Amino acid sequence: MIDDLHDELVADGSGAYTLRDKRYRDEVINNVVISPDSRFGDYEIANVSFVDCAISNGRFSVFGASRLANVNIVNLQCDRYSFHADNQLDNVSISGGEGSTLWLRAPLDRKGNRVEGVSLRHPTSPDGICLDLSDFLGEVEILHADPKNIRINPEIHVVCERDRLETIDWQCDPVLSKTDFDVMLVKARLSVTGIYIASITGTSGKIIPTFDVALAELRRRGVVD
């Protein structure tokens, strides 16, 4: 058992700590909080995989300008993945994860207050993949990101654009007023990019019935891709 992922870090001589070129399989890790505000300062996790591991406190959390590059997470027993828009994410792939939740939200300052106006950016390429969720089976809630930087599974995820959803009269529309899909517009309005990426499936793994109706209608009208 690994008590804290911090214990795996190695000083690189510049004051930063790194974890590179490691493969973890069937490990139990008590605590995974990746943050430049930790006792170690700035650090990077690169070329690391976690396969069939478990986090005993149930949370995988990334804060601040921590850099994760080529990190592969497969079937991790974890209740919640927490990412923030100021993270430096480069090809972080997460697969499996049925029953878990993954969200990306606004950054937090040192006092825990939300920092407005920041969106997720790939650290080296405008079109690079930050998060690959194409095989992730948990629930997704992503704000403050550009869809080109997030690889999704279009069968279970949807990209909602504020400007397009605002063309709908959600209260009076004969079809869409009977669904709950307007919550996607509420979320998209909160996003710096005006875009909200979310799951359309419930805990059962099946598409929420009202969302299924709404998506069919919105796609027919060209409002959602």
Phi and psi in degrees as GROMACS dihedral restraints (atoms count N, CA, C in turn):
[ dihedral_restraints ]
;  ai    aj    ak    al  type     phi  dphi    fc
    3     4     5     6     1  -103.7    20    10
    4     5     6     7     1   119.3    20    10
    6     7     8     9     1   -67.7    20    10
    7     8     9    10     1   -44.0    20    10
    9    10    11    12     1  -145.8    20    10
   10    11    12    13     1   131.9    20    10
   12    13    14    15     1   -60.0    20    10
   13    14    15    16     1   -26.2    20    10
   15    16    17    18     1   -55.8    20    10
   16    17    18    19     1   -31.1    20    10
   18    19    20    21     1   -66.3    20    10
   19    20    21    22     1   -15.4    20    10
   21    22    23    24     1   -89.6    20    10
   22    23    24    25     1    -7.6    20    10
   24    25    26    27     1   -75.1    20    10
   25    26    27    28     1   152.0    20    10
   27    28    29    30     1  -127.4    20    10
   28    29    30    31     1   135.3    20    10
   30    31    32    33     1   -67.8    20    10
   31    32    33    34     1   136.1    20    10
   33    34    35    36     1  -102.2    20    10
   34    35    36    37     1     5.6    20    10
   36    37    38    39     1    94.9    20    10
   37    38    39    40     1   -10.8    20    10
   39    40    41    42     1  -108.9    20    10
   40    41    42    43     1     7.2    20    10
   42    43    44    45     1    96.2    20    10
   43    44    45    46     1    -8.9    20    10
   45    46    47    48     1   -98.9    20    10
   46    47    48    49     1   161.7    20    10
   48    49    50    51     1  -120.5    20    10
   49    50    51    52     1   143.5    20    10
   51    52    53    54     1  -133.3    20    10
   52    53    54    55     1   156.1    20    10
   54    55    56    57     1  -132.4    20    10
   55    56    57    58     1   112.3    20    10
   57    58    59    60     1  -134.0    20    10
   58    59    60    61     1   148.2    20    10
   60    61    62    63     1    53.8    20    10
   61    62    63    64     1    51.7    20    10
   63    64    65    66     1  -127.6    20    10
   64    65    66    67     1   150.0    20    10
   66    67    68    69     1  -124.3    20    10
   67    68    69    70     1   119.7    20    10
   69    70    71    72     1  -109.2    20    10
   70    71    72    73     1   130.5    20    10
   72    73    74    75     1  -136.9    20    10
   73    74    75    76     1   132.3    20    10
   75    76    77    78     1    57.1    20    10
   76    77    78    79     1    31.3    20    10
   78    79    80    81     1   -93.3    20    10
   79    80    81    82     1   149.2    20    10
   81    82    83    84     1  -108.7    20    10
   82    83    84    85     1   121.7    20    10
   84    85    86    87     1  -115.9    20    10
   85    86    87    88     1   127.3    20    10
   87    88    89    90     1   -73.9    20    10
   88    89    90    91     1   -41.8    20    10
   90    91    92    93     1  -139.7    20    10
   91    92    93    94     1   127.0    20    10
   93    94    95    96     1  -129.6    20    10
   94    95    96    97     1    95.5    20    10
   96    97    98    99     1  -126.5    20    10
   97    98    99   100     1   109.4    20    10
   99   100   101   102     1  -101.3    20    10
  100   101   102   103     1   107.9    20    10
  102   103   104   105     1  -152.3    20    10
  103   104   105   106     1   133.2    20    10
  105   106   107   108     1   -69.0    20    10
  106   107   108   109     1    -9.2    20    10
  108   109   110   111     1   -92.0    20    10
  109   110   111   112     1     6.2    20    10
  111   112   113   114     1   -74.5    20    10
  112   113   114   115     1   178.4    20    10
  114   115   116   117     1   -66.8    20    10
  115   116   117   118     1   -14.1    20    10
  117   118   119   120     1   -95.3    20    10
  118   119   120   121     1   -12.4    20    10
  120   121   122   123     1    81.6    20    10
  121   122   123   124     1  -154.5    20    10
  123   124   125   126     1   -65.2    20    10
  124   125   126   127     1   146.0    20    10
  126   127   128   129     1  -160.1    20    10
  127   128   129   130     1   169.8    20    10
  129   130   131   132     1  -133.9    20    10
  130   131   132   133     1   140.4    20    10
  132   133   134   135     1  -118.4    20    10
  133   134   135   136     1   119.2    20    10
  135   136   137   138     1  -139.6    20    10
  136   137   138   139     1   139.0    20    10
  138   139   140   141     1    56.5    20    10
  139   140   141   142     1    51.2    20    10
  141   142   143   144     1  -126.3    20    10
  142   143   144   145     1   141.0    20    10
  144   145   146   147     1  -126.9    20    10
  145   146   147   148     1   147.3    20    10
  147   148   149   150     1  -125.0    20    10
  148   149   150   151     1   110.1    20    10
  150   151   152   153     1  -119.3    20    10
  151   152   153   154     1   123.8    20    10
  153   154   155   156     1    54.6    20    10
  154   155   156   157     1    38.1    20    10
  156   157   158   159     1   -97.7    20    10
  157   158   159   160     1   174.6    20    10
  159   160   161   162     1  -140.7    20    10
  160   161   162   163     1   144.3    20    10
  162   163   164   165     1  -109.3    20    10
  163   164   165   166     1   117.6    20    10
  165   166   167   168     1   -68.5    20    10
  166   167   168   169     1   -29.9    20    10
  168   169   170   171     1   -89.8    20    10
  169   170   171   172     1    -0.8    20    10
  171   172   173   174     1    81.6    20    10
  172   173   174   175     1     7.6    20    10
  174   175   176   177     1  -130.4    20    10
  175   176   177   178     1   134.8    20    10
  177   178   179   180     1  -117.6    20    10
  178   179   180   181     1   105.6    20    10
  180   181   182   183     1  -121.0    20    10
  181   182   183   184     1   133.8    20    10
  183   184   185   186     1  -125.2    20    10
  184   185   186   187     1   125.4    20    10
  186   187   188   189     1  -123.4    20    10
  187   188   189   190     1   155.5    20    10
  189   190   191   192     1    62.7    20    10
  190   191   192   193     1  -157.3    20    10
  192   193   194   195     1   -86.2    20    10
  193   194   195   196     1    29.6    20    10
  195   196   197   198     1   -61.3    20    10
  196   197   198   199     1   140.6    20    10
  198   199   200   201     1  -106.6    20    10
  199   200   201   202     1   125.6    20    10
  201   202   203   204     1  -120.6    20    10
  202   203   204   205     1   121.4    20    10
  204   205   206   207     1  -131.4    20    10
  205   206   207   208     1   128.0    20    10
  207   208   209   210     1    53.9    20    10
  208   209   210   211     1    53.7    20    10
  210   211   212   213     1  -104.6    20    10
  211   212   213   214     1   127.0    20    10
  213   214   215   216     1  -117.8    20    10
  214   215   216   217     1   119.0    20    10
  216   217   218   219     1  -117.5    20    10
  217   218   219   220     1   121.0    20    10
  219   220   221   222     1  -127.2    20    10
  220   221   222   223     1   122.0    20    10
  222   223   224   225     1    53.0    20    10
  223   224   225   226     1    44.6    20    10
  225   226   227   228     1   -78.9    20    10
  226   227   228   229     1   129.4    20    10
  228   229   230   231     1   -79.1    20    10
  229   230   231   232     1   102.9    20    10
  231   232   233   234     1  -154.6    20    10
  232   233   234   235     1   130.9    20    10
  234   235   236   237     1   -75.8    20    10
  235   236   237   238     1   -37.5    20    10
  237   238   239   240     1  -147.3    20    10
  238   239   240   241     1   132.0    20    10
  240   241   242   243     1  -103.0    20    10
  241   242   243   244     1   127.5    20    10
  243   244   245   246     1  -120.4    20    10
  244   245   246   247     1   115.0    20    10
  246   247   248   249     1  -117.6    20    10
  247   248   249   250     1   160.8    20    10
  249   250   251   252     1  -133.8    20    10
  250   251   252   253     1   156.3    20    10
  252   253   254   255     1   -67.0    20    10
  253   254   255   256     1   -14.6    20    10
  255   256   257   258     1   -95.1    20    10
  256   257   258   259     1     2.6    20    10
  258   259   260   261     1   -65.4    20    10
  259   260   261   262     1   149.3    20    10
  261   262   263   264     1  -102.7    20    10
  262   263   264   265     1    96.2    20    10
  264   265   266   267     1  -110.6    20    10
  265   266   267   268     1   127.9    20    10
  267   268   269   270     1  -133.9    20    10
  268   269   270   271     1   101.3    20    10
  270   271   272   273     1    59.6    20    10
  271   272   273   274     1    56.0    20    10
  273   274   275   276     1   -93.3    20    10
  274   275   276   277     1   114.2    20    10
  276   277   278   279     1  -108.9    20    10
  277   278   279   280     1   129.0    20    10
  279   280   281   282     1  -127.5    20    10
  280   281   282   283     1   124.0    20    10
  282   283   284   285     1  -129.8    20    10
  283   284   285   286     1   159.6    20    10
  285   286   287   288     1    75.8    20    10
  286   287   288   289     1  -141.1    20    10
  288   289   290   291     1    80.3    20    10
  289   290   291   292     1    23.4    20    10
  291   292   293   294     1   -58.6    20    10
  292   293   294   295     1   131.7    20    10
  294   295   296   297     1    91.8    20    10
  295   296   297   298     1    -7.1    20    10
  297   298   299   300     1   -98.8    20    10
  298   299   300   301     1   170.9    20    10
  300   301   302   303     1  -125.2    20    10
  301   302   303   304     1   138.7    20    10
  303   304   305   306     1  -126.8    20    10
  304   305   306   307     1   126.2    20    10
  306   307   308   309     1  -134.5    20    10
  307   308   309   310     1   154.2    20    10
  309   310   311   312     1  -127.7    20    10
  310   311   312   313     1   122.9    20    10
  312   313   314   315     1  -132.1    20    10
  313   314   315   316     1  -174.4    20    10
  315   316   317   318     1   -65.9    20    10
  316   317   318   319     1   151.4    20    10
  318   319   320   321     1   -64.9    20    10
  319   320   321   322     1   163.1    20    10
  321   322   323   324     1  -119.4    20    10
  322   323   324   325     1   143.1    20    10
  324   325   326   327     1   -84.0    20    10
  325   326   327   328     1  -175.7    20    10
  327   328   329   330     1   -65.2    20    10
  328   329   330   331     1   -19.7    20    10
  330   331   332   333     1   -94.4    20    10
  331   332   333   334     1     1.9    20    10
  333   334   335   336     1    86.0    20    10
  334   335   336   337     1    10.9    20    10
  336   337   338   339     1   -87.8    20    10
  337   338   339   340     1   145.1    20    10
  339   340   341   342     1   -69.4    20    10
  340   341   342   343     1   136.8    20    10
  342   343   344   345     1  -101.1    20    10
  343   344   345   346     1   121.5    20    10
  345   346   347   348     1   -87.9    20    10
  346   347   348   349     1   158.1    20    10
  348   349   350   351     1    82.6    20    10
  349   350   351   352     1    12.5    20    10
  351   352   353   354     1  -109.9    20    10
  352   353   354   355     1   132.3    20    10
  354   355   356   357     1  -120.8    20    10
  355   356   357   358     1   153.9    20    10
  357   358   359   360     1   -65.6    20    10
  358   359   360   361     1   134.3    20    10
  360   361   362   363     1  -133.2    20    10
  361   362   363   364     1   139.1    20    10
  363   364   365   366     1   -67.3    20    10
  364   365   366   367     1   137.8    20    10
  366   367   368   369     1   -68.0    20    10
  367   368   369   370     1   -20.1    20    10
  369   370   371   372     1  -127.9    20    10
  370   371   372   373     1   -24.1    20    10
  372   373   374   375     1  -139.9    20    10
  373   374   375   376     1   131.2    20    10
  375   376   377   378     1   -57.5    20    10
  376   377   378   379     1   -29.6    20    10
  378   379   380   381     1  -102.2    20    10
  379   380   381   382     1     8.1    20    10
  381   382   383   384     1   -70.5    20    10
  382   383   384   385     1   156.7    20    10
  384   385   386   387     1   -85.9    20    10
  385   386   387   388     1   121.6    20    10
  387   388   389   390     1   -85.9    20    10
  388   389   390   391     1   -53.7    20    10
  390   391   392   393     1  -124.8    20    10
  391   392   393   394     1   129.6    20    10
  393   394   395   396     1  -106.8    20    10
  394   395   396   397     1   106.3    20    10
  396   397   398   399     1  -113.9    20    10
  397   398   399   400     1    19.8    20    10
  399   400   401   402     1   -64.7    20    10
  400   401   402   403     1   -22.5    20    10
  402   403   404   405     1  -117.8    20    10
  403   404   405   406     1    17.3    20    10
  405   406   407   408     1   -86.0    20    10
  406   407   408   409     1   130.3    20    10
  408   409   410   411     1  -104.4    20    10
  409   410   411   412     1    -2.4    20    10
  411   412   413   414     1   -83.8    20    10
  412   413   414   415     1  -174.8    20    10
  414   415   416   417     1   -84.2    20    10
  415   416   417   418     1   142.6    20    10
  417   418   419   420     1  -121.8    20    10
  418   419   420   421     1   138.7    20    10
  420   421   422   423     1  -145.7    20    10
  421   422   423   424     1   101.5    20    10
  423   424   425   426     1  -122.5    20    10
  424   425   426   427     1   121.6    20    10
  426   427   428   429     1  -116.7    20    10
  427   428   429   430     1   165.7    20    10
  429   430   431   432     1    62.6    20    10
  430   431   432   433     1    37.6    20    10
  432   433   434   435     1  -140.2    20    10
  433   434   435   436     1   157.0    20    10
  435   436   437   438     1   -96.0    20    10
  436   437   438   439     1   132.1    20    10
  438   439   440   441     1   -56.1    20    10
  439   440   441   442     1   -26.6    20    10
  441   442   443   444     1   -66.5    20    10
  442   443   444   445     1   -18.2    20    10
  444   445   446   447     1   -97.1    20    10
  445   446   447   448     1    -1.3    20    10
  447   448   449   450     1  -123.0    20    10
  448   449   450   451     1   119.1    20    10
  450   451   452   453     1   -91.7    20    10
  451   452   453   454     1   122.0    20    10
  453   454   455   456     1  -118.9    20    10
  454   455   456   457     1   175.6    20    10
  456   457   458   459     1  -106.8    20    10
  457   458   459   460     1   106.8    20    10
  459   460   461   462     1   -63.8    20    10
  460   461   462   463     1   -12.4    20    10
  462   463   464   465     1   -77.0    20    10
  463   464   465   466     1   -23.5    20    10
  465   466   467   468     1  -128.1    20    10
  466   467   468   469     1    -4.9    20    10
  468   469   470   471     1  -122.1    20    10
  469   470   471   472     1   153.0    20    10
  471   472   473   474     1  -134.7    20    10
  472   473   474   475     1   143.1    20    10
  474   475   476   477     1  -102.2    20    10
  475   476   477   478     1   118.9    20    10
  477   478   479   480     1  -110.8    20    10
  478   479   480   481     1   120.4    20    10
  480   481   482   483     1  -102.5    20    10
  481   482   483   484     1   126.6    20    10
  483   484   485   486     1   -53.8    20    10
  484   485   486   487     1   -50.2    20    10
  486   487   488   489     1   -61.1    20    10
  487   488   489   490     1   -35.8    20    10
  489   490   491   492     1   -77.1    20    10
  490   491   492   493     1   -39.3    20    10
  492   493   494   495     1   -68.7    20    10
  493   494   495   496     1   -26.9    20    10
  495   496   497   498     1   -72.5    20    10
  496   497   498   499     1    -7.3    20    10
  498   499   500   501     1   -78.8    20    10
  499   500   501   502     1    -7.2    20    10
  501   502   503   504     1   -97.8    20    10
  502   503   504   505     1   138.1    20    10
  504   505   506   507     1   -88.7    20    10
  505   506   507   508     1    93.3    20    10
  507   508   509   510     1   -69.6    20    10
  508   509   510   511     1   -22.4    20    10
  510   511   512   513     1   -83.8    20    10
  511   512   513   514     1   -32.4    20    10
  513   514   515   516     1  -108.8    20    10
  514   515   516   517     1   -14.5    20    10
  516   517   518   519     1   -60.1    20    10
  517   518   519   520     1   128.4    20    10
  519   520   521   522     1   -63.3    20    10
  520   521   522   523     1   -25.0    20    10
  522   523   524   525     1  -101.0    20    10
  523   524   525   526     1   -53.6    20    10
  525   526   527   528     1   -74.4    20    10
  526   527   528   529     1   -23.3    20    10
  528   529   530   531     1   -66.5    20    10
  529   530   531   532     1   -17.4    20    10
  531   532   533   534     1   -91.9    20    10
  532   533   534   535     1     2.5    20    10
  534   535   536   537     1  -110.6    20    10
  535   536   537   538     1   172.7    20    10
  537   538   539   540     1  -103.1    20    10
  538   539   540   541     1    16.4    20    10
  540   541   542   543     1   -71.9    20    10
  541   542   543   544     1   -15.0    20    10
  543   544   545   546     1   -64.6    20    10
  544   545   546   547     1   -14.6    20    10
  546   547   548   549     1   -62.4    20    10
  547   548   549   550     1   -27.2    20    10
  549   550   551   552     1   -66.5    20    10
  550   551   552   553     1   -35.5    20    10
  552   553   554   555     1   -67.7    20    10
  553   554   555   556     1   -40.5    20    10
  555   556   557   558     1   -57.8    20    10
  556   557   558   559     1   -45.1    20    10
  558   559   560   561     1   -66.8    20    10
  559   560   561   562     1   -43.5    20    10
  561   562   563   564     1   -61.8    20    10
  562   563   564   565     1   -33.0    20    10
  564   565   566   567     1   -68.3    20    10
  565   566   567   568     1   -22.9    20    10
  567   568   569   570     1   -83.3    20    10
  568   569   570   571     1   -15.2    20    10
  570   571   572   573     1   -85.4    20    10
  571   572   573   574     1   136.1    20    10
  573   574   575   576     1   -56.6    20    10
  574   575   576   577     1   -37.0    20    10
  576   577   578   579     1   -86.3    20    10
  577   578   579   580     1    -6.3    20    10
  579   580   581   582     1    73.5    20    10
  580   581   582   583     1    18.4    20    10
  582   583   584   585     1  -131.5    20    10
  583   584   585   586     1   138.2    20    10
  585   586   587   588     1  -127.9    20    10
  586   587   588   589     1   128.2    20    10
  588   589   590   591     1  -111.8    20    10
  589   590   591   592     1   126.3    20    10
  591   592   593   594     1  -146.7    20    10
  592   593   594   595     1   163.3    20    10
  594   595   596   597     1   -77.6    20    10
  595   596   597   598     1   150.0    20    10
  597   598   599   600     1  -113.5    20    10
  598   599   600   601     1    10.7    20    10
  600   601   602   603     1  -109.2    20    10
  601   602   603   604     1   153.1    20    10
  603   604   605   606     1   -91.5    20    10
  604   605   606   607     1  -167.6    20    10
  606   607   608   609     1   -66.3    20    10
  607   608   609   610     1   -20.3    20    10
  609   610   611   612     1   -75.2    20    10
  610   611   612   613     1   -13.5    20    10
  612   613   614   615     1    88.5    20    10
  613   614   615   616     1    -2.8    20    10
  615   616   617   618     1   -99.6    20    10
  616   617   618   619     1   152.3    20    10
  618   619   620   621     1   -63.4    20    10
  619   620   621   622     1   132.8    20    10
  621   622   623   624     1   -60.1    20    10
  622   623   624   625     1   125.5    20    10
  624   625   626   627     1   -52.5    20    10
  625   626   627   628     1   -45.7    20    10
  627   628   629   630     1   -67.2    20    10
  628   629   630   631     1   -32.1    20    10
  630   631   632   633     1   -68.2    20    10
  631   632   633   634     1   -36.2    20    10
  633   634   635   636     1   -60.7    20    10
  634   635   636   637     1   -44.2    20    10
  636   637   638   639     1   -64.4    20    10
  637   638   639   640     1   -46.4    20    10
  639   640   641   642     1   -63.1    20    10
  640   641   642   643     1   -43.8    20    10
  642   643   644   645     1   -63.9    20    10
  643   644   645   646     1   -41.6    20    10
  645   646   647   648     1   -59.2    20    10
  646   647   648   649     1   -43.2    20    10
  648   649   650   651     1   -71.3    20    10
  649   650   651   652     1   -42.6    20    10
  651   652   653   654     1   -66.5    20    10
  652   653   654   655     1   -36.5    20    10
  654   655   656   657     1   -71.0    20    10
  655   656   657   658     1   -35.8    20    10
  657   658   659   660     1   -61.1    20    10
  658   659   660   661     1   -35.9    20    10
  660   661   662   663     1   -88.3    20    10
  661   662   663   664     1    -3.6    20    10
  663   664   665   666     1    77.2    20    10
  664   665   666   667     1    20.8    20    10
  666   667   668   669     1   -86.7    20    10
  667   668   669   670     1   -31.4    20    10
  669   670   671   672     1  -125.7    20    10
  670   671   672   673     1   138.0    20    10
